[in-house]
Amino acid sequence: MRRLRYLVAYDIADPRRWRKVYQLLLNAGDPVQFSVFVCDLTVPELAALRRALERVMVVGEDRFLIARLGDPAAEGVIEFLGDKPTLPLAGTAIF
């Protein structure tokens, strides 16, 4: 099944919920900055991640941004200035 790359960023008001979200995303992708992950996911994996995040979040206090970046092998989709984190190679995913 085809994987797409997503940028997931979040603001979580409660430290306990933040830790739960961090662990969910650590299992789904790679951290690139504080509260920002890059995840290579199939459509079913993305749907499962969304459901898991929705179970943890409190509407009105927490928020997520999920941006589809496209093909993981595409050049120039993500640009870093300064210390560049290592991103997964195209086609890899942790979920």
Summary of the structure (lengths in Angstrom):
residues: 95
radius of gyration: 13.1
end to end distance: 13.8
largest distance: 36.5
contacts: 253
relative contact order: 0.30
helix: 29%
strand: 29%
